[in-house]
Amino acid sequence: MRKLRVAMIIPDNRDERRQYDRPEPEFGPAPAALLQGLQELPEIELHVLATTRRPMAAPAQLGERVHYHLLPAGRFAGLSGLYLPAVRALRQRIQALQPDVVHGQGTERYCALGAVFSRRPNLVTVHGNMRAIARLHRALPFTYLWVGARLESLAVRRAGGVVCLTRHTLREVQGLARRTWLLPNAVDPEFFRVKREPSQKPWLVCPANIVALKNHLRLIEALAPVAEKYGLTLVFAGGGDARDPYYQQFKARVAQHPWCRHEGFWHRRQLLEGLARATLVVLPSLEDNCPMALLEAMAAGVPVAAARVGGIPDVIEAEVTGVLFDPRDPADIRRHLQEMLERPDWREQMAAAARQRAAQYHTPQAVAAGHVAIYRELLQIPS
């Protein structure tokens, strides 16, 4: 079997967060889990590429057969420069590497653009559906979301193919993409090893950054009438921008309700410990594709409740692996969460089914094998 040389473009989150002094690369949980699976496959030679606006430490390798290329692209490599310096730096390195295929992870920043302008066979994975988010927010011309949606359209049209995590994305790119594949995200194996010790009193976790899209205020509104009855604690685990009016409103609302706690962004160890303790995980998003928060909870065996929007119904089968509610209706949110709180055997039965589903479809090995099949199909190489 011919060995495939794959260049995968993944943002190093240290650059986005301006954490230039951190010593190790930081990738999103979905690409990181995929890398774990791919590095186990001897038929893959993997090169991970990212750009940075300021110098950062970077290892030459991330693991066996996984090489890392962190490319300086200058201060205007972000949205202000339409990512052009980043795309230029990526293309130069890709031309030197001559990979069989270039895979851009995400349309939110430079990754998809770097892939489609690489002059090599390429594909992109759509993680965030920028066009759907821009529609939801009725994004004004030349705002971040408006520009992001147009760059996403450009990348999807030019890509050799698009990996869709859910049927929601499949619908979004129909008529634009040359070809599509349906393949979900992978989950880090550590989440499958969580040993649950749920809190004696209801301890609900909402693991999402504090932005309007994630709908935290409506969740608080939904639970306020019954929080005292159940003696529950609602923990928000997510970062936010203190300048954002929504974040300010959220902080004020949390301060009014002693049963609400905002613990900021949870790093991996905190997340694993939080899932072990959680009664259930709640995600009331107004738009989402294949949220890792739900996949990680499912892998850990934690009951899940989430909004009936976007790709979430692909992730959760209603009343089988979790519950789905209308995120714009506080009464509907409250009704579903009350039922889960009052029927512990039922919610644990759904959690067990969800964990089994995650073990079948979301392991790094399964998702990596799916990617290799896609690469070979794109290049028309027999497996």
C-alpha positions in Angstrom: 0.0 0.0 0.0 1.4 3.4 -1.0 2.3 5.7 1.8 0.4 9.0 1.8 2.1 12.3 2.6 -0.6 14.5 4.2 -0.2 18.2 5.0 -2.9 19.1 7.6 -3.4 22.8 8.4 -4.5 23.3 12.0 -4.4 26.6 13.9 -2.1 26.7 17.0 -4.5 28.3 19.5 -1.6 30.0 21.3 -1.5 32.6 18.4 -5.2 33.3 18.6 -5.1 33.7 22.4 -1.8 35.7 22.3 -0.2 33.1 24.6 3.2 33.3 22.9 5.1 32.3 26.0 3.4 28.8 26.3 6.0 26.1 25.4 3.7 23.5 23.7 1.4 23.8 20.7 -2.3 23.9 21.5 -4.8 22.5 19.0 -8.6 22.2 19.2 -9.9 19.0 20.8 -11.3 17.6 17.5 -8.1 18.0 15.4 -6.0 16.8 18.3 -8.0 13.6 18.6 -7.8 13.0 14.9 -4.0 13.4 15.0 -3.9 10.7 17.7 -5.6 8.3 15.3 -3.6 9.2 12.2 -0.2 8.8 13.9 -1.1 5.2 14.6 -1.4 4.4 10.9 2.0 3.4 9.3 0.7 4.3 5.8 0.5 8.0 6.7 3.3 10.5 6.8 1.7 13.5 8.5 2.9 17.2 8.4 1.0 19.6 10.6 1.2 23.3 9.6 0.2 26.4 11.5 1.1 30.1 11.2 2.0 32.6 14.0 2.1 36.4 14.1 4.9 36.4 16.7 7.7 33.9 17.5 6.7 30.9 19.6 8.5 27.7 20.7 7.6 24.7 18.5 8.8 21.1 18.5 9.9 19.6 15.1 7.7 16.6 15.8 4.4 16.0 17.6 4.9 12.2 17.6 6.1 9.4 15.5 5.5 10.2 11.8 3.9 13.6 12.8 6.1 16.6 11.8 5.3 20.1 12.9 5.8 23.3 10.9 5.1 26.6 12.7 5.4 29.3 10.1 6.0 33.0 10.9 3.5 35.1 8.9 3.7 38.6 10.4 1.4 40.8 12.4 -1.1 41.2 9.5 -1.7 37.4 9.1 -5.1 37.6 10.8 -8.4 38.8 9.6 -7.1 42.3 9.2 -5.0 41.1 6.3 -7.7 38.7 5.1 -5.2 35.9 6.1 -3.2 36.5 3.0 0.2 36.5 4.7 -0.7 33.2 6.4 -1.9 31.7 3.1 1.4 32.8 1.4 3.6 31.3 4.1 1.6 28.0 4.0 1.8 27.7 0.2 5.6 28.2 0.2 6.1 25.4 2.7 3.6 23.1 1.1 5.3 23.6 -2.3 8.5 22.5 -0.6 6.9 19.5 1.0 5.0 18.3 -2.1 2.3 16.4 -0.1 -0.2 14.1 -1.8 -3.1 16.0 -0.2 -3.6 19.1 1.8 -6.3 19.1 4.5 -7.6 22.4 6.0 -9.2 22.0 9.4 -11.9 24.6 9.7 -13.2 27.6 7.8 -13.1 30.1 10.7 -9.6 31.3 10.1 -6.8 30.6 7.5 -6.9 26.8 7.4 -9.4 26.3 4.5 -7.9 29.1 2.5 -4.4 27.7 3.0 -5.6 24.4 1.6 -7.5 25.6 -1.4 -4.7 28.0 -2.5 -1.9 25.4 -1.9 -1.8 24.3 -5.6 -2.1 20.7 -4.4 -5.0 18.2 -4.2 -7.0 19.5 -1.2 -10.0 19.2 1.0 -11.4 21.1 4.0 -13.4 20.2 7.1 -16.1 22.6 8.0 -16.3 22.9 11.8 -18.2 26.1 12.4 -20.5 26.9 9.5 -19.7 30.6 9.4 -22.4 31.3 6.8 -25.1 29.8 9.1 -23.8 31.8 12.1 -23.7 35.0 10.0 -27.3 34.5 9.0 -28.4 33.9 12.6 -26.7 37.1 13.7 -27.8 39.0 10.6 -24.2 40.1 10.2 -23.7 43.6 8.9 -21.4 44.1 5.9 -17.6 44.1 6.7 -18.1 42.7 10.2 -16.1 39.6 11.3 -19.0 37.3 10.7 -19.9 38.8 7.3 -16.3 38.5 6.1 -15.9 35.1 7.6 -19.0 33.8 5.8 -17.7 35.0 2.4 -14.3 33.5 2.9 -16.0 30.3 3.8 -18.0 30.3 0.6 -14.8 31.0 -1.4 -13.0 28.1 0.3 -15.9 25.6 -0.1 -16.3 26.4 -3.8 -12.6 26.0 -4.5 -11.9 23.0 -2.4 -11.4 19.6 -4.0 -13.9 18.3 -1.5 -15.6 19.1 1.9 -15.7 16.8 4.9 -19.0 17.4 6.7 -19.2 16.5 10.3 -23.0 16.3 10.2 -25.9 16.4 7.8 -26.4 20.0 8.8 -23.1 20.9 7.1 -24.0 18.7 4.2 -27.1 20.7 3.6 -25.2 24.0 4.0 -22.6 23.2 1.4 -24.8 21.5 -1.2 -24.7 23.4 -4.4 -21.2 24.9 -3.5 -18.9 21.9 -2.9 -17.6 19.8 -5.7 -17.9 16.7 -3.6 -18.7 15.9 0.0 -18.1 13.2 2.6 -19.9 12.7 5.9 -17.6 11.9 8.8 -17.9 13.0 12.5 -15.3 14.3 14.9 -13.1 12.1 17.1 -12.9 12.2 20.9 -9.7 11.9 22.9 -9.6 8.4 24.5 -9.1 9.9 27.9 -12.8 10.8 28.0 -13.8 7.2 27.6 -11.8 6.4 30.7 -13.7 8.8 33.0 -14.9 7.1 36.2 -18.1 8.9 37.2 -18.9 9.9 40.8 -21.9 12.1 40.3 -22.7 14.8 42.9 -25.3 13.9 45.5 -27.3 17.0 44.6 -28.0 18.0 40.9 -24.9 19.5 39.4 -25.5 20.7 35.9 -22.6 21.7 33.6 -22.8 24.0 30.6 -19.4 23.8 28.9 -19.5 26.6 26.4 -17.8 30.0 26.0 -19.9 32.9 27.1 -21.2 34.4 23.8 -24.7 35.1 22.7 -24.7 32.2 20.3 -24.5 29.8 23.2 -27.6 31.2 24.8 -26.6 31.0 28.5 -29.1 33.7 29.6 -32.1 31.7 28.4 -30.9 28.7 30.3 -30.7 30.6 33.5 -34.2 32.0 32.8 -35.5 28.4 32.2 -34.1 27.0 35.5 -34.7 30.0 37.8 -38.3 28.9 38.8 -37.2 25.4 39.8 -33.6 25.7 41.0 -34.5 25.9 44.7 -36.9 23.0 44.4 -34.2 20.6 43.1 -31.3 22.2 45.1 -29.4 22.3 41.9 -26.1 24.0 40.9 -25.6 25.2 37.4 -21.9 25.5 36.5 -20.8 27.5 33.4 -17.4 26.4 32.1 -16.3 28.8 29.4 -14.3 31.9 28.8 -15.6 35.2 27.7 -14.6 38.7 26.6 -15.2 41.3 29.4 -15.8 43.9 26.7 -18.7 42.0 25.2 -22.1 43.4 26.4 -23.6 39.8 26.4 -20.8 38.7 28.7 -21.4 41.6 31.0 -25.1 40.8 31.1 -24.3 37.2 31.8 -22.0 38.1 34.8 -24.6 40.3 36.2 -27.3 37.6 36.0 -25.0 35.0 37.6 -24.4 37.3 40.5 -28.1 37.5 41.1 -28.5 33.7 41.4 -26.5 31.9 44.1 -27.2 28.5 42.4 -25.3 29.7 39.3 -21.5 29.6 39.1 -19.1 30.8 36.4 -15.8 29.0 36.6 -14.2 30.3 33.4 -12.6 28.1 30.8 -11.9 24.6 32.0 -8.6 23.1 30.9 -8.5 19.3 30.2 -8.0 18.2 33.8 -10.8 20.4 35.0 -13.1 19.2 32.3 -12.4 15.5 33.0 -13.0 16.1 36.7 -16.1 18.1 36.1 -17.6 15.4 33.8 -16.9 12.8 36.5 -19.0 14.9 39.0 -21.7 16.1 36.6 -25.4 15.0 36.9 -25.8 16.1 33.3 -24.4 18.3 30.6 -26.6 21.0 29.1 -25.9 22.9 25.8 -28.5 25.4 24.8 -26.8 26.8 21.6 -28.8 28.7 19.0 -26.5 27.2 16.3 -24.0 24.4 16.5 -22.6 21.8 14.2 -20.8 18.8 15.9 -20.1 20.2 19.4 -17.2 18.5 21.1 -18.7 19.3 24.5 -21.5 16.8 23.7 -19.2 14.2 22.2 -16.9 14.3 25.3 -19.8 14.1 27.7 -21.2 11.1 25.7 -17.8 9.4 25.8 -17.6 9.9 29.6 -21.1 8.5 30.1 -22.7 11.8 31.3 -26.4 12.3 30.4 -26.8 15.1 27.9 -29.5 17.7 27.0 -29.1 20.0 24.1 -30.7 22.4 21.7 -32.6 20.9 18.7 -30.6 23.0 16.2 -28.0 22.6 13.5 -26.1 19.3 13.6 -27.0 18.4 17.2 -29.8 16.0 16.2 -27.1 14.1 14.3 -25.1 13.8 17.5 -28.0 13.1 19.9 -30.9 10.8 19.1 -33.8 12.2 21.0 -35.0 10.1 24.0 -32.4 7.5 23.1 -29.0 9.0 23.7 -30.1 12.3 25.3 -32.9 14.9 25.1 -33.4 17.8 22.7 -35.2 21.0 23.4 -36.2 24.3 21.7 -33.4 26.7 22.8 -35.6 29.7 22.3 -38.4 28.5 24.7 -37.5 28.6 28.4 -40.5 26.5 29.3 -39.5 23.7 26.9 -35.9 23.8 28.3 -37.2 23.6 31.8 -39.7 20.7 31.0 -37.0 18.5 29.5 -34.4 19.2 32.3 -37.0 18.5 35.0 -37.9 15.2 33.4 -34.2 14.2 33.4 -33.8 15.3 37.0 -36.8 13.3 38.1 -36.0 10.1 36.2 -32.4 9.2 37.1 -32.7 5.6 35.8 -33.9 6.9 32.4 -31.2 9.5 32.1 -28.5 7.0 33.0 -29.9 4.5 30.4 -29.6 7.2 27.8 -26.1 8.0 28.9 -25.1 4.4 28.5 -26.5 4.3 25.0 -24.7 7.5 24.2 -21.4 6.1 25.5 -21.8 3.0 23.3 -22.5 5.2 20.3 -19.4 7.3 20.9 -17.3 4.2 21.2 -18.6 3.0 17.8 -18.3 6.2 15.8 -16.1 8.7 17.6 -12.8 7.0 18.5 -9.6 8.4 17.0 -9.0 5.1 15.3 -12.4 4.9 13.6 -12.3 8.6 12.5 -8.7 8.4 11.3 -9.5 5.3 9.1 -12.4 7.2 7.6 -10.1 10.1 6.7 -7.6 7.8 5.0 -10.4 6.4 2.9 -11.4 9.9 1.9 -7.8 10.9 1.0 -7.5 7.8 -1.2 -10.9 8.5 -2.9 -9.9 12.1 -3.5 -6.7 11.0 -5.1 -8.4 7.9 -6.7 -5.9 5.6 -5.1 -7.3 2.0 -4.5 -7.3 1.0 -0.8 
